[in-house]
Amino acid sequence: MHTNKDIEEHWDAIVIGGGAAGLSAALMLGRARRRVLVVDAGEPRNRFAAHMHGVLGHEGMDPLELLRRGREELREYDVTVRTGSVTVVRDSGVDNGGNDVAGAGLTVEFADAAPATARALVVASGQTDELPDIPGLQEFWGTSVLHCPYCHGWEVRGRRIAVLGTTAMSAHQAQLVRQWTDDLVFLTAGSGAPDADVATRLRARGVRLEATPVDRVLTENGRLSGVRLEDGREIALDAIFAAPTARPHDRFLDGLDLERTTTPMGTALAVDQFGATTHPRIWAAGNVANPGATVPVSMAAGSMAGGMVNMMLVNEDFDRAVAASPASGSSVSSGAPDSTGTPAEHWEGEYADDGPRWSGAVNATTAAVVDALPVGSALDLGCGEGGDAVWLAERGWDVTAVDLSPTAVSRGAEAAAARGVADRIDWVAHDLTTWTTDERVDLVTASFFHSPVELSRTRILRRAAEWVRPGGHLLLVSHVFESEADIPPWANRPGGGGHSGHGENSGHGAAHPVLPTPAEDVAELALDPATWEVVLEEIRPREAVGPDGVQTATLKDGVVLYRRRP
């Protein structure tokens, strides 16, 4: 039997890194209605600082608060953010001649999750700042051992400051920091020692140069108080600026031979003005491509990269459409639904090409569970031709019924009118990955919410759970195929369906469908147990009649019923 872990997720774009650059890229892509995954190791470069500066509108904000707000904003656009780390990126879209194969994309492997594929990648994984091995230096990193005078200079203005020679950038840093204080010493014993001309310039502005190496950082009452030199002398200080060595987090790209560039701060991925790397499907933004980028610079680079990724995908979508159109000589027929199309195209084709597909009766398992619940308002996800929605309305529920297919929704509305409950149901033809509502309901149902073409089932269900009132319920009813014997005989016919209800996602044309068990549904949704109680998690057998009205079979329905805690 298959499990969810066997199913490889596919995304329009995967963003590696959930810092300012990564979240900005994801925001642009989410607003462009792209299916986006952000994978974040949870170690932003500026996590050592309590405040960030030079960020218009957010001056002095905790950098982690910025990221928290950013993640909240992404929820509005159905962007998935997941904690994890990437181990390797492989090119799954190159043919034997080394040419890019349109749409094949990239495979991303994770340290603690199944691989995923994506049409495009934004690398925003940041860097580690490597400091000299001087006792006490790391302890004050981000508080009184600093790297960016634009980020922290104002807070230590006029104080006793040292610049620690660490890299070729240190001489430049010493000249820069002089703007914030008259009391500056340049500790030149490291690799950042200035040449004679620069030394002359520094001394001309009152900067003291000290060539004796630093032995350790001194503290007093938990605060940085100075440094001790190797000859025993001590220099009283309030802050130290150090130019760290940048170690970009991009080892997972090693097998792709991307071009790199050398900067005074270290090597980084080479990108153009739009963030594009030398791979046609990979962009990079933030410190992984620009070691000196501040928060606003990283945000801008991420936004640019996200917009350019969407533009690439837009062009590719049009190229595919042209290639598949009859005018281009494509062999695609106008009969069976095209499994390479969008979910909306697929399901509209399923319903529009034939007459009514289902009996119009409610699914027996759904009815048995709902009968025990108090009547209120309901949202039916993937309502299909409306069997469940009409049944709910007949029992006094106020129903919103949503499906991808306008044809299916129209048939549901006709059935509701014929049975006298049209005024109790709002019918919506819309893609559930983008549809939203301000209403809160007592029940969300998702019966046989599966699709042979890609649809963001887990993401849709998690969003829908947020629309349930305290004390309300979320009901999932799914087919369970634990062996070949569980597959009904009518499921193998083209376009075959496995129940007498409805469903935006109810097709079972594959001979070996991979559908989640109740336990796998609960694990995949991972709803917060502090908010949600699992009332039912079971498999129920039932007798069913096939679409021809003759064939019968015993089906197994997986049932998961959640209750939102008051």
C-alpha positions in Angstrom: 0.0 0.0 0.0 1.2 3.5 -0.8 1.4 6.2 1.9 1.6 10.0 1.6 5.3 9.9 1.9 5.5 8.1 -1.5 3.8 11.1 -3.2 6.3 13.6 -4.5 5.0 17.2 -4.1 5.2 19.5 -7.1 5.3 23.2 -6.8 5.5 26.2 -9.2 8.3 27.5 -7.1 10.3 26.5 -4.1 11.9 29.3 -2.1 14.9 28.1 0.0 15.2 30.4 3.0 12.5 32.2 5.0 14.4 35.5 5.7 13.6 38.9 4.4 14.6 38.0 0.8 12.9 34.6 0.7 9.6 35.8 2.2 9.6 38.8 -0.2 10.1 36.5 -3.2 7.3 34.2 -1.9 5.0 37.2 -1.4 5.3 38.2 -5.0 4.8 34.6 -6.3 1.8 34.0 -3.9 0.1 37.2 -5.1 0.7 35.9 -8.7 -1.4 32.9 -7.7 1.6 30.5 -7.9 1.8 27.4 -5.8 4.8 28.2 -3.6 6.7 26.3 -0.9 9.1 28.2 1.4 11.6 25.9 3.3 13.3 27.6 6.2 16.0 26.3 8.5 15.0 28.9 11.1 18.4 30.6 11.4 18.2 34.1 9.9 21.5 35.9 9.7 20.3 38.8 11.9 18.8 36.7 14.6 21.5 37.8 17.0 20.3 41.4 16.9 17.3 42.6 18.9 16.6 45.5 16.6 17.0 46.3 12.9 17.6 49.8 11.5 17.4 51.6 8.2 14.2 49.7 7.3 11.7 52.4 6.4 8.5 52.0 8.3 10.0 49.4 10.6 12.7 51.3 12.3 13.9 49.5 15.5 11.7 46.5 15.0 12.9 43.1 16.2 14.0 41.3 13.0 12.2 38.1 14.1 9.0 40.1 14.4 9.4 41.2 10.7 9.6 37.6 9.7 6.6 36.7 11.8 4.5 39.4 10.2 5.8 38.3 6.8 4.7 34.7 7.4 1.3 35.8 8.5 0.9 37.9 5.3 1.8 34.9 3.2 -1.0 32.9 4.6 -3.4 35.2 2.8 -1.9 34.0 -0.5 -1.8 30.3 0.4 2.0 30.1 0.4 3.2 27.1 2.4 6.0 27.8 4.9 7.7 24.7 6.2 10.6 24.2 8.7 13.4 22.2 7.2 16.7 22.1 5.4 17.7 21.3 1.8 20.4 18.8 1.2 20.7 18.8 -2.6 19.1 20.2 -5.7 19.1 18.1 -8.8 18.2 19.2 -12.4 15.3 17.0 -13.5 14.8 19.1 -16.6 17.8 18.5 -18.8 17.9 16.1 -21.7 20.8 14.0 -22.9 22.1 16.9 -24.9 22.1 19.2 -21.8 19.1 21.2 -23.0 16.4 22.5 -20.7 13.2 20.5 -21.0 10.2 22.9 -20.6 8.3 22.3 -17.4 10.4 19.4 -16.1 12.1 21.6 -13.5 14.2 20.7 -10.5 14.1 18.1 -7.8 14.8 19.3 -4.2 15.8 16.9 -1.5 15.3 17.6 2.2 17.0 16.4 5.3 13.8 15.4 7.0 11.1 15.1 4.3 10.3 13.5 1.0 11.7 15.1 -2.2 9.7 17.7 -4.0 9.8 19.1 -7.6 9.5 22.6 -8.8 9.4 24.5 -12.0 11.6 27.2 -10.5 13.8 27.8 -7.5 14.6 31.0 -5.5 17.7 30.5 -3.3 17.5 32.9 -0.4 19.3 30.8 2.2 21.6 33.5 3.5 25.0 33.1 5.0 26.9 32.4 8.2 29.2 35.2 9.5 32.5 33.6 10.5 34.4 35.7 13.1 38.1 35.4 14.2 38.8 32.9 17.0 39.2 35.5 19.7 37.8 34.6 23.1 34.6 36.6 23.9 34.1 38.0 20.4 31.2 35.6 19.4 29.5 36.2 22.8 28.7 39.8 21.9 27.9 39.3 18.2 24.9 41.4 17.2 24.9 43.4 20.4 28.2 45.2 20.9 30.3 43.3 18.3 28.9 44.6 15.1 29.4 44.5 11.3 27.3 47.2 9.7 27.6 50.9 10.7 24.4 51.7 8.8 22.6 49.1 10.8 24.1 49.8 14.3 26.3 52.9 14.1 23.7 55.3 15.4 23.2 53.2 18.5 26.9 53.5 19.4 27.5 57.0 18.1 30.1 59.0 20.0 31.2 56.0 22.0 34.6 54.3 22.3 34.8 52.0 19.2 37.3 49.7 17.7 37.4 48.2 14.2 39.0 44.8 14.2 41.1 44.0 11.2 39.8 40.7 9.8 39.5 41.0 6.0 40.4 43.3 3.1 37.2 45.2 3.9 38.4 46.2 7.4 40.4 49.3 6.2 37.2 50.5 4.4 35.2 49.8 7.4 37.5 51.8 9.6 37.1 54.8 7.4 33.4 54.4 7.4 32.9 54.0 11.2 34.8 57.2 11.8 31.6 59.0 10.7 29.9 57.8 13.9 32.6 58.5 16.5 35.7 60.6 17.2 37.1 57.9 19.5 38.1 55.2 17.1 41.0 52.6 17.2 41.8 50.4 14.3 43.2 47.0 15.5 45.3 46.1 12.5 47.0 42.9 13.4 44.6 40.7 11.3 44.4 40.4 7.6 42.8 43.8 7.2 46.0 45.9 7.9 45.9 49.1 5.8 48.5 50.1 3.2 50.5 53.3 3.8 48.2 55.6 2.0 45.1 54.4 3.9 47.0 54.5 7.2 47.8 58.2 6.5 44.2 59.0 5.7 43.1 57.3 9.0 45.6 59.1 11.1 44.7 62.4 9.5 41.2 62.0 11.0 42.4 61.0 14.4 42.0 57.3 14.1 44.5 55.4 16.2 46.2 52.4 14.7 47.2 49.4 16.9 49.3 46.6 15.4 49.5 44.4 18.5 47.2 41.3 18.1 44.1 41.1 20.4 44.3 38.4 23.0 40.6 38.5 24.2 37.5 40.6 24.6 37.0 42.0 28.1 33.7 42.2 30.0 32.3 44.0 33.0 28.9 43.2 34.5 28.0 41.2 31.4 28.8 44.0 29.0 31.7 44.4 26.6 34.3 46.7 28.2 37.3 46.5 26.0 40.0 44.2 24.7 43.3 42.9 26.1 46.2 42.8 23.7 48.8 40.1 23.6 51.4 42.3 25.3 49.0 42.7 28.3 47.8 46.2 27.5 44.1 46.9 27.7 41.9 49.2 25.6 38.6 50.4 27.0 35.8 50.1 24.4 32.0 50.2 24.2 31.7 48.4 20.8 33.7 46.6 18.2 33.1 46.5 14.5 34.4 43.4 12.7 34.0 42.4 9.0 33.3 38.7 9.2 34.1 36.1 6.5 30.9 35.3 4.7 30.0 31.6 4.3 27.0 31.3 2.0 24.5 28.5 2.6 24.5 27.1 -0.9 26.3 23.7 -0.8 23.1 22.0 -1.9 23.7 23.6 -5.4 27.2 22.2 -5.8 26.2 19.6 -8.4 24.7 22.2 -10.8 28.0 24.1 -11.5 26.5 27.5 -11.2 28.8 30.5 -11.8 30.2 32.3 -8.7 31.6 35.7 -8.2 34.3 36.9 -5.8 33.6 39.9 -3.6 35.7 41.6 -0.9 33.5 39.7 1.6 33.9 36.3 0.0 32.5 34.2 -2.9 28.8 34.2 -3.7 26.4 33.0 -6.4 26.7 35.1 -9.5 23.4 36.7 -10.5 22.2 39.4 -12.9 20.3 42.5 -12.0 17.1 40.5 -11.7 18.6 37.8 -9.5 18.9 35.1 -12.2 21.8 32.7 -11.9 23.4 30.8 -14.7 20.7 28.1 -14.5 17.5 29.0 -16.4 15.3 27.9 -13.5 17.2 29.2 -10.5 17.2 32.7 -9.0 19.1 33.9 -5.9 18.4 36.9 -3.6 19.7 38.3 -0.3 23.0 37.5 1.4 23.6 34.2 -0.5 24.1 36.3 -3.6 25.1 39.7 -2.0 27.0 39.3 1.3 26.6 43.0 2.1 22.9 43.3 1.5 20.9 44.9 4.3 17.3 44.0 5.1 15.7 46.4 2.7 18.2 45.5 0.0 17.4 41.8 0.5 13.7 42.5 0.4 14.0 44.4 -2.9 16.1 41.6 -4.4 13.7 39.0 -3.2 10.7 40.9 -4.7 12.5 41.3 -8.0 13.5 37.6 -8.1 9.9 36.6 -7.3 8.5 38.7 -10.1 11.0 37.4 -12.6 10.3 33.8 -11.7 6.6 34.4 -12.3 7.4 36.0 -15.6 9.4 33.0 -16.7 6.5 30.7 -15.7 4.0 32.9 -17.5 6.0 32.7 -20.7 6.3 28.9 -20.3 2.5 28.6 -19.7 1.8 30.4 -22.9 4.4 28.3 -24.8 2.7 25.1 -23.6 -0.7 26.4 -24.6 0.5 27.3 -28.1 2.2 23.9 -28.5 -1.0 22.1 -27.4 -3.5 24.1 -29.4 -5.0 22.6 -32.6 -3.5 25.4 -34.7 -0.1 24.2 -33.8 -0.7 20.8 -35.1 -1.0 19.2 -31.7 -2.4 15.7 -31.6 -4.4 16.4 -28.4 -8.1 15.6 -29.1 -11.1 17.5 -27.9 -12.6 14.4 -26.3 -11.1 13.1 -23.0 -9.9 15.7 -20.5 -6.2 16.6 -20.9 -4.4 15.5 -17.8 -1.7 18.0 -18.4 -4.1 20.9 -18.1 -5.0 22.9 -15.0 -7.4 21.3 -12.4 -10.1 23.7 -13.5 -9.7 22.6 -17.2 -9.7 19.0 -16.2 -12.8 19.0 -14.0 -14.8 21.2 -16.3 -14.0 18.8 -19.1 -15.1 15.9 -16.9 -18.5 17.4 -16.4 -19.1 19.4 -19.6 -18.3 16.5 -22.0 -21.2 14.3 -20.7 -24.5 14.5 -19.0 -24.9 14.3 -15.2 -22.3 12.0 -13.7 -23.8 11.2 -10.4 -27.1 10.0 -9.0 -27.8 13.2 -7.0 -28.0 11.2 -3.8 -26.0 12.1 -0.7 -23.0 9.9 0.2 -24.2 7.5 2.9 -21.1 7.8 5.1 -21.3 11.6 5.0 -25.0 11.5 5.8 -24.5 9.1 8.8 -21.8 11.3 10.3 -23.6 14.7 9.8 -26.9 13.4 11.0 -25.4 13.3 14.5 -24.3 17.0 14.4 -26.4 20.1 15.3 -27.8 21.9 12.3 -26.1 25.2 11.3 -24.1 26.6 8.4 -22.0 24.4 6.2 -19.3 24.8 3.5 -19.2 21.9 1.0 -15.7 21.8 -0.6 -15.7 20.2 -4.1 -19.5 20.0 -4.2 -19.6 18.6 -7.8 -23.2 18.2 -8.9 -24.5 19.0 -5.4 -25.7 15.7 -3.9 -24.4 16.5 -0.4 -25.2 20.2 -0.6 -28.8 19.6 -1.5 -29.2 16.9 1.2 -27.8 19.3 3.8 -30.1 22.1 2.8 -33.1 19.7 3.0 -32.2 19.1 6.6 -32.1 22.8 7.5 -28.4 23.7 6.9 -27.5 26.9 5.2 -24.9 25.8 2.7 -22.1 27.3 0.6 -21.2 24.9 -2.2 -17.9 25.4 -4.1 -16.5 23.6 -7.1 -14.0 24.2 -9.9 -16.5 23.2 -12.6 -19.2 25.8 -13.6 -21.1 22.9 -15.3 -21.2 20.9 -12.1 -22.3 23.9 -10.0 -25.0 24.7 -12.5 -26.4 21.1 -12.3 -26.3 21.4 -8.5 -28.3 24.6 -8.6 -30.9 23.0 -10.9 -31.2 20.1 -8.5 -31.6 22.4 -5.5 -34.4 24.3 -7.3 -36.2 21.1 -8.3 -36.1 20.0 -4.7 -37.2 23.3 -3.2 -34.1 24.3 -1.4 -32.6 26.8 -3.8 -32.8 29.6 -1.2 -30.6 27.6 1.3 -27.6 27.2 -0.9 -25.0 29.6 -2.3 -23.3 28.1 -5.4 -19.8 29.1 -6.2 -17.7 28.1 -9.2 -14.2 28.9 -8.2 -10.7 27.4 -7.7 -10.5 26.5 -4.0 -6.8 27.3 -3.9 -7.7 30.9 -4.4 -11.3 31.2 -3.2 -11.8 32.7 0.2 -14.6 33.9 2.5 -15.1 36.1 5.5 -17.9 33.9 6.8 -17.4 31.4 9.6 -19.4 28.1 9.4 -20.4 25.3 11.8 -19.3 22.5 9.4 -16.9 22.1 6.5 -17.3 18.9 4.5 -14.9 17.5 1.9 -16.3 14.2 0.5 -13.9 12.3 -1.9 -11.8 15.4 -2.2 -9.2 13.9 -4.6 -8.0 14.7 -8.0 -6.0 12.8 -10.8 -4.6 16.1 -11.8 -2.6 18.1 -9.3 -4.6 20.1 -6.7 -3.4 21.5 -3.4 -5.6 19.3 -1.3 -3.8 19.7 2.1 -3.4 23.4 1.6 -7.1 23.8 0.8 -8.2 21.8 3.8 -5.9 23.7 6.2 -7.3 27.0 4.9 -10.9 25.7 5.2 -10.3 24.6 8.7 -9.7 28.3 9.6 -13.3 29.1 8.6 -14.8 26.7 11.2 -16.3 28.4 14.2 -15.3 27.2 17.7 -17.4 24.2 18.5 -17.8 23.4 14.8 -16.6 20.5 12.7 -14.4 19.6 9.8 -15.4 16.3 8.1 -13.3 14.4 5.6 -14.7 11.4 3.8 -12.3 9.6 1.4 -12.1 6.3 -0.5 -9.6 3.9 1.0 -7.9 1.3 -1.3 -5.9 -1.0 1.0 -5.6 -3.7 -1.8 -6.6 -4.3 -5.4 -9.8 -6.0 -4.1 -11.0 -2.6 -2.7 -11.1 -1.0 -6.1 -14.6 -1.1 -7.5 -14.9 -2.6 -11.1 -16.2 0.6 -12.5 -13.2 2.6 -11.4 -11.0 1.4 -14.3 -13.2 2.7 -17.1 -12.1 6.0 -18.6 -13.4 8.8 -16.4 -14.8 6.2 -14.0 -16.1 7.4 -10.7 -16.2 5.5 -7.4 -19.3 6.9 -5.6 -22.8 8.1 -6.0 -22.2 11.5 -4.6 -20.2 14.4 -6.1 -16.8 16.0 -6.0 -14.5 18.5 -7.5 -11.9 15.9 -6.9 -13.8 12.6 -7.3 -12.3 11.1 -10.4 -10.7 7.6 -10.0 -9.7 6.9 -13.5 -6.3 5.5 -12.5 -6.2 1.8 -11.9 -4.0 2.1 -8.8 -5.0 5.3 -7.1 -2.9 6.6 -4.2 -5.3 8.0 -1.6 -4.6 8.8 2.1 -5.9 6.7 4.9 -7.6 8.5 7.8 -4.4 8.2 9.9 -2.4 9.7 7.0 -4.9 12.5 6.6 -4.6 13.4 10.3 -0.8 13.3 10.0 -0.6 15.3 6.8 -3.0 18.1 8.0 -1.2 18.3 11.3 -3.9 20.6 12.8 -2.9 22.0 16.2 -4.2 19.6 18.9 -4.7 22.6 21.2 -7.3 23.9 18.8 -8.6 20.7 17.2 -10.0 17.4 18.7 -10.1 14.3 16.4 -13.6 12.9 17.1 -13.6 10.1 14.4 -10.7 8.5 12.6 -11.9 5.2 11.1 -12.6 3.2 8.0 -16.2 2.3 7.3 -17.4 -0.3 4.7 -20.5 0.4 2.7 -22.3 -1.2 -0.2 -22.4 0.9 -3.4 -23.9 0.8 -6.9 -21.9 1.8 -9.9 -22.7 4.6 -12.4 -24.5 2.0 -14.6 -26.9 1.2 -11.9 -26.1 -2.5 -12.2 -22.6 -3.2 -10.8 -22.3 -3.4 -7.0 -19.3 -3.4 -4.7 -18.3 -3.0 -1.1 -16.4 0.3 -0.7 -14.3 1.5 2.2 -14.7 5.0 3.3 -12.1 6.7 5.4 -13.7 9.1 7.9 -12.0 11.9 9.8 -14.1 14.2 11.9 -12.5 17.1 13.7 -14.1 19.4 16.3 -12.7 22.9 16.9 -12.4 23.4 20.6 -14.5 26.2 22.0 
